[in-house]
Amino acid sequence: MNGTHEVAISGGGIGGLSAALALAKSGVSSVVFERQAQWSEVGAGVQLGPNATRRLIAWGLEKSLVDCASWPERIEALSARTGGALATLPLGPRCQALYGAPYATLMRADLQRLLREGVERLGLTQLRLGEQLLPETLQQSDSVERTPSQAALLAFGVRAEGLKMGPQTQRREVAPLTRGNADEVQTHVTQALIGADGVFSQLREHLFQATPLQYTGHLAYRALMARADLPAHLRSNAVRLFLGPKMHWVQYPVRGGEWFNVVVLLEVDSASALGPAQHLARQRRFLSNPWHQNPTDNPTAPGEQSQDLEALQEALERSCTALRDVASLVPAWTVWPLFAVKPLSSGAGMSQGHVALLGDAAHPMLPYLAQGAGMSIEDAQALSRCWGERSLVVGERLALYAQWRWQRCAQVQRRAMSNATLFHLGGALGFMRDRALGLLGARLMDLPWLYSG
Ligand SMILES: Cc1cc2nc3c(=O)[nH]c(=O)nc-3n(C[C@H](O)[C@H](O)[C@H](O)COP(=O)(O)OP(=O)(O)OC[C@H]3O[C@@H](n4cnc5c(N)ncnc54)[C@H](O)[C@@H]3O)c2cc1C
């Protein structure tokens, strides 16, 4: 038996660390179990709209953000086929004036580090690396009758403490089981368990009657490039969005412009023929770039070119020279199959009893609105506010959190899906989209409902 923290959080990603930080800012102690043995130092970039940066700044992270972020001046929509500009949304002072916070781009690892440092400074959170929540059954010695959701908790290895207390529900606790580095199983008695364990959340799968996670048939190819390696005309302090049939390309500066993040998002029809296990095996696969390397130096790459690289190459052959030029300079791509679930349809998808989901665990989505991390940060702030409602019992606080959040998260999930269609239009429909962008420009690209939230 271990721990006296009010809240246990499974997952030390953007969502889990944000939750720990937001709770600690209100004086609430928590324990975070992160199954990785080390904090990630690498990874791709992430865009944060003013809805997310406003919260980071309120948590006291403005200086840390300034030290590692970039501040793009605008978002540009361009044609992937011709490279021609379609529309521009100014950011910078306009964003600050309209939404009270900046639009930032940064490395995911930097965001995770600054959240972690914020958590460590407050000293109310125990961070347990290399320790994972267990999806295993805890043997029970008692024979208390249970509701189905309590039984589900037990099946997952979360022991409902205090069940014998009858109506005194406010004294109930949960006791998540974890397995640490030394392979020993631990119990952590706590008041609530927050599942921030990402897209493949075991808590969502086992405890929540969520719609199953589905492979979308889309792949994300991610790469980082040093600014010095890019020709001057390709360095831009903008988020650039090149739209093309069944694909789009996103690039933006990170680390003050020292690096550029590139993501190519492709609809790969053939991939949908693969089963879920094969998609999972493809998760985070690292691909060396055959166009960049001399085949004689790299005997494995040309012969074993995967269908993923071929798909990327095909898409880029239909694209403008500027994109092909940048692609030829990319040393390596990391490919991510993209998964999503149907948008949330009620608060029951985010909280049940003493357990709540947060971030990708609650609402996995396509990254086509660049808001997955943003929603995790918003969730964290909402959780902390609801946890402060001390007149409510724990289950009511978590239900309030879910009620507060689910509709907005569902709206973002839906918009991310519709962006997938819109961004990837080709032919006459693609032409009409480009015309509309040309005519309406910033009015079409700005998202007041999202950024002011
Ligand atoms: C290509 C791409 C581009 C993106 N771009 C953007 C963007 O520009 N802006 C944006 O806001 N979002 C973006 N996102 C989405 C964003 O990365 C995610 O929404 C965000 O990282 C979710 O954070 P999370 O903490 O919920 O999940 P994760 O970051 O996945 O963290 C989950 C953590 O839980 C841990 N874990 C899992 N299981 C267990 C267990 N059983 N026990 C303990 N620990 C466990 C994992 O190791 C991990 O550290 C993008 C995503 C992709 C794929």
PDBQT file of the ligand as one rigid body, heavy atoms in Angstrom, charges set to zero:
ROOT
HETATM    1  C1  LIG A 501       0.718  14.158 -36.143  1.00  0.00    +0.000 C 
HETATM    2  C2  LIG A 501       0.152  14.810 -34.908  1.00  0.00    +0.000 A 
HETATM    3  C3  LIG A 501       0.195  16.193 -34.795  1.00  0.00    +0.000 A 
HETATM    4  C4  LIG A 501      -0.362  16.812 -33.682  1.00  0.00    +0.000 A 
HETATM    5  N1  LIG A 501      -0.316  18.180 -33.609  1.00  0.00    +0.000 NA
HETATM    6  C5  LIG A 501      -0.914  18.800 -32.574  1.00  0.00    +0.000 A 
HETATM    7  C6  LIG A 501      -0.901  20.227 -32.487  1.00  0.00    +0.000 A 
HETATM    8  O1  LIG A 501      -0.329  20.905 -33.332  1.00  0.00    +0.000 OA
HETATM    9  N2  LIG A 501      -1.544  20.796 -31.441  1.00  0.00    +0.000 N 
HETATM   10  C7  LIG A 501      -2.173  20.069 -30.475  1.00  0.00    +0.000 A 
HETATM   11  O2  LIG A 501      -2.751  20.665 -29.534  1.00  0.00    +0.000 OA
HETATM   12  N3  LIG A 501      -2.183  18.712 -30.510  1.00  0.00    +0.000 NA
HETATM   13  C8  LIG A 501      -1.564  18.073 -31.537  1.00  0.00    +0.000 A 
HETATM   14  N4  LIG A 501      -1.553  16.706 -31.592  1.00  0.00    +0.000 N 
HETATM   15  C9  LIG A 501      -2.245  15.944 -30.543  1.00  0.00    +0.000 C 
HETATM   16  C10 LIG A 501      -1.440  15.880 -29.254  1.00  0.00    +0.000 C 
HETATM   17  O3  LIG A 501      -0.149  15.380 -29.491  1.00  0.00    +0.000 OA
HETATM   18  C11 LIG A 501      -2.174  14.970 -28.279  1.00  0.00    +0.000 C 
HETATM   19  O4  LIG A 501      -3.535  15.306 -28.259  1.00  0.00    +0.000 OA
HETATM   20  C12 LIG A 501      -1.633  15.140 -26.872  1.00  0.00    +0.000 C 
HETATM   21  O5  LIG A 501      -0.287  14.740 -26.819  1.00  0.00    +0.000 OA
HETATM   22  C13 LIG A 501      -2.470  14.298 -25.904  1.00  0.00    +0.000 C 
HETATM   23  O6  LIG A 501      -1.873  14.294 -24.661  1.00  0.00    +0.000 OA
HETATM   24  P1  LIG A 501      -2.249  13.160 -23.607  1.00  0.00    +0.000 P 
HETATM   25  O7  LIG A 501      -1.489  13.488 -22.373  1.00  0.00    +0.000 OA
HETATM   26  O8  LIG A 501      -3.711  12.998 -23.550  1.00  0.00    +0.000 OA
HETATM   27  O9  LIG A 501      -1.711  11.821 -24.263  1.00  0.00    +0.000 OA
HETATM   28  P2  LIG A 501      -0.207  11.374 -24.512  1.00  0.00    +0.000 P 
HETATM   29  O10 LIG A 501       0.618  12.565 -24.875  1.00  0.00    +0.000 OA
HETATM   30  O11 LIG A 501      -0.259  10.234 -25.469  1.00  0.00    +0.000 OA
HETATM   31  O12 LIG A 501       0.284  10.847 -23.104  1.00  0.00    +0.000 OA
HETATM   32  C14 LIG A 501      -0.180   9.647 -22.543  1.00  0.00    +0.000 C 
HETATM   33  C15 LIG A 501       0.879   9.156 -21.577  1.00  0.00    +0.000 C 
HETATM   34  O13 LIG A 501       0.362   8.043 -20.852  1.00  0.00    +0.000 OA
HETATM   35  C16 LIG A 501       1.371   7.077 -20.722  1.00  0.00    +0.000 C 
HETATM   36  N5  LIG A 501       0.686   5.791 -20.479  1.00  0.00    +0.000 N 
HETATM   37  C17 LIG A 501      -0.043   5.047 -21.339  1.00  0.00    +0.000 A 
HETATM   38  N6  LIG A 501      -0.555   3.967 -20.721  1.00  0.00    +0.000 NA
HETATM   39  C18 LIG A 501      -0.144   4.026 -19.425  1.00  0.00    +0.000 A 
HETATM   40  C19 LIG A 501      -0.357   3.188 -18.274  1.00  0.00    +0.000 A 
HETATM   41  N7  LIG A 501      -1.102   2.075 -18.326  1.00  0.00    +0.000 N 
HETATM   42  N8  LIG A 501       0.219   3.553 -17.105  1.00  0.00    +0.000 NA
HETATM   43  C20 LIG A 501       0.987   4.698 -17.026  1.00  0.00    +0.000 A 
HETATM   44  N9  LIG A 501       1.229   5.500 -18.088  1.00  0.00    +0.000 NA
HETATM   45  C21 LIG A 501       0.654   5.172 -19.264  1.00  0.00    +0.000 A 
HETATM   46  C22 LIG A 501       2.120   7.152 -22.038  1.00  0.00    +0.000 C 
HETATM   47  O14 LIG A 501       3.426   6.641 -21.924  1.00  0.00    +0.000 OA
HETATM   48  C23 LIG A 501       2.129   8.675 -22.293  1.00  0.00    +0.000 C 
HETATM   49  O15 LIG A 501       3.244   9.312 -21.731  1.00  0.00    +0.000 OA
HETATM   50  C24 LIG A 501      -0.966  16.054 -32.671  1.00  0.00    +0.000 A 
HETATM   51  C25 LIG A 501      -0.982  14.656 -32.766  1.00  0.00    +0.000 A 
HETATM   52  C26 LIG A 501      -0.427  14.044 -33.868  1.00  0.00    +0.000 A 
HETATM   53  C27 LIG A 501      -0.455  12.540 -33.967  1.00  0.00    +0.000 C 
ENDROOT
TORSDOF 0
